[in-house]
Amino acid sequence: MEPSKTKYAMQYGLYLGVYICLRFFLGLTHLALFSVISFIMLFGIPVLIYYVIKNYRDKHLNGAISLGAAWGLGCGLYFFSGMIVELVQFVYFRFINQDILAQAAEAAKVMYEKFNVSAENLNMLDKIMQPHFYVISDFFVSFILGGCIISLIIAGFVQRKANPFQ
């Protein structure tokens, strides 16, 4: 019996969300080793998505999955993991380390001033680097848009037609 794709995406999206949160916290450290591990973990995300979709195809769909179904499952995995990651990041930015986004904005301003960016655009950074705006934009860009694009690529590799002789 095929489990609900949504339930499957929620369950494995939770696991993926924990993985990405771990990557996020490793990336915050100032130790080079943890930064390197965090960077390597970035490449593990599409690999994990591939194996989750492949596992669903092989164990629950008798080895056959359409491009659309694989893409939908991948998008669901990114969506549910993104919800978890962005919730954790919002709590971190809003309550634990309130200065980190302001520091990032200041560093960006210094860099942008070297390129003669207008003061109006520099002031916009302060608005953009608020926890709620940052988290919402990160969710839509990284997890919705990026997740859909990466899922489409992965779905191309995972799709498989049913064997007509079975």
N, C-alpha and C positions, 0 to 999 in steps of 0.2 A: 504494500500500500504506500502510495506516495505521500510523504508529509507535505504540509503546506509550505510553499516556497517562502511565504512571508514569515512564518514561524522559523523556518530554517535560516533565513536571512537575519532575523532578529537574534537568534541564538549565536550564530557565528559572527554576526556584526558586533555582539557584545565582546566576544573573544578578540576580534580584530581591534575594537576600540581600546581594550586594555593594552594590547600590544602597542598601538599608536600612542597611548598615554605614557607608557613606559619610555618609548622613544622620545617623546616630548620632554619628559623630566631628565632623561640622560643628556639631551641637548642643552639643557639649562646650566649644566655644571660647567665649571671652568677647567676641568681636567681634559687634557687632549685625548686620552684613551676613551673616555665616555663620549666625547664628541665624535670620534671616529666610529664607535659602535653605533651611535645614533644615526650617523650618515649611512652606514651599511644596512641598518634596519630599514631605512627608507626604501631600498631596493627589494627588501623582503615582502613589502606590502602587496605588490602585484603577484608575486610568487604565491603568497598565501591565498589570495583571491582565486588564482588559477586552481590551486589544489582543493579549495572548498567547492568550487563549481564542478570540478572534475569528480570529486567524491560524491556529490549530489547526483551527477549524471550516472556514475557507475553503480552506486548502491541503491538508488531510488528510482531511476528511470531506465533500468536495464541497458545502460551504456549508450543511450541515444538522447540528445538534447538539441533543440533548434538554436539557431543564432539568437533569435529574439528572446527565448527563454533563458539562455545563458547570460545574455546582456542584461535582462531584467533582474536576474539573481545577483549579478555583479553590482548593478546600481543599488539594489536593496542592501547589499552588504556595506557598500560605501555610505549609504544614507544612515543606517542604524549605527555604524561605527562612528560616523561624523557627529551624530547627536550626542554620543557619550563623550567623545573627545572635546567637543566644543563646550559641553557642560563643565567638564573638568577644567578646561582652560579659562572659562569665565570665572569660576570660583577662584582659580589661582590668580588671575589678573585683577579681580575685583576685591578679594579679601586677603590673600596671602602675600602677594608681591605687587602692591599697587604702583610701584615706581617703574616697573620694567618696561611698560609701553611708553611712558614718558621719556625714559632714557633712550629707547629705540628711536623715538621721534626726534629727540635732540641730535642723536648721531646722524640721522637722515638729513636733518636741517643743515648740519655742518657740511655734509657731502653735497647737498643740493646748492648751497651757497657758492661752492667752487664752480658750479656750472651756471651761475647767475640766474637762478630760478627766482621768479618774482616773490615779493614779500607776501602777497595775497595767497599764492600757492603754498608757501611755507607755513602760513597760519592755518591752512586747511589740514596740515598734518596733525595738529593738536586735536581737531575734531575727529579725524579718522582713527587716531590711536586711542580711542576710548574703548574700554572692555566690551561693551555691548555691540558697538559698531564693528570692531575688529573681529569678534567671534562670529557675528552674522555674515560678514563678508567672506571670512575664511571658510565658513561652512558652505556657502554657495559656490565659491570659486574652487576650493580644493576638493570638497567631497561631492558636490552635485555635478558641476561642470567637469572637473578633472576625473571624478569617479566614473561618470558616464562615458567619457572618451577612453579611459583605460579599460573599462569593462567591455567596451565594444571590441577593442583589440584582443583582449583575453578571450572573449566569446568566439572570435574567429578561430582561435586555436582549440577551444574546448568542444565546439559544436561537432556533432556526429549524427548521421542519419541512422535510423533503425535498420537492423539486418532483416531483409525481407524473407530470409529462409528460416527464421526462428519462429 
